[in-house]
Amino acid sequence: MEYKGYTALIRHSEEDGCFIGKVIGISDQIVFDAASLDEIRKIFEADVDSYLQYCRQKGRQPNTPASEIMVPVSPLLYAKVSQKAEDDGVPVRAVMESALQKFVAQLA
């Protein structure tokens, strides 16, 4: 679920009989719950708006979702990725993003 650049992961709790959501990719905690999917979307959006308003009132920058992943890899793997990027005429970041998109597509 996405709203204003923030992404929430939603899961259903059989134990509690409700949906539980958490905004990911930021260091601040935004966690919420609701009885239905329709309701959880509304609560998610309201909580993001409240978070942004709170940050404005306190004069602080809200956390923005992280868009970088730091992954240590072997020098040999990095060399191969770098070579692929050079051969394709794109940044290493583009090769990594493409590989991650293919991986995630296989999960579906």
LINJOZI-V398083 format. One record per pair of residues at least 4 apart in sequence whose C-alpha atoms are under 7 Angstrom apart, sorted by the first residue. I is the first residue (numbers start at 1). J is the second residue. D is the distance in whole Angstrom. If there is no record, write none. Layout:
# LINJOZI-V398083
i-><I	I>
j-><J	J>
d-><D	D>
This chain:
# LINJOZI-V398083
i-><1	1	1	2	2	2	3	3	6	6	7	7	8	8	8	8	9	9	9	9	10	10	10	10	11	11	11	12	12	12	13	13	13	13	18	18	18	18	19	19	19	19	20	20	20	21	21	21	22	22	22	23	23	25	25	26	26	26	26	27	28	32	33	34	34	35	36	37	38	39	40	41	42	43	44	45	46	47	48	49	50	51	52	52	53	54	55	55	55	55	56	73	73	74	75	76	77	78	79	80	81	81	82	82	83	84	85	85	85	85	85	86	90	91	92	93	94	95	96	97	98	99	100	101	102	103>
j-><7	8	9	6	7	8	7	45	23	65	23	24	21	22	23	24	21	22	23	24	19	20	21	22	19	20	21	18	19	20	17	18	19	20	33	34	35	36	33	34	35	36	32	33	34	31	32	33	30	31	32	30	31	65	66	63	64	65	66	63	63	44	40	39	40	39	40	41	42	43	44	45	46	47	48	49	50	51	52	53	54	55	56	62	57	58	59	60	61	62	60	77	78	78	79	80	81	82	83	84	85	92	86	92	87	88	89	90	91	92	95	90	94	95	96	97	98	99	100	101	102	103	104	105	106	107>
d-><6	5	7	6	4	6	7	6	7	6	6	6	6	5	4	6	6	6	6	7	7	6	4	7	6	5	6	6	4	6	6	5	6	7	7	6	5	7	5	5	6	7	6	4	7	6	5	6	6	4	6	5	7	5	5	6	6	5	6	7	7	7	6	6	5	7	6	6	7	6	6	6	6	6	6	6	6	6	6	6	6	6	6	6	6	6	6	5	6	6	6	6	6	6	6	6	6	6	6	6	6	7	6	6	6	6	6	5	6	5	6	6	6	7	6	6	6	6	6	6	6	6	6	6	6	7>
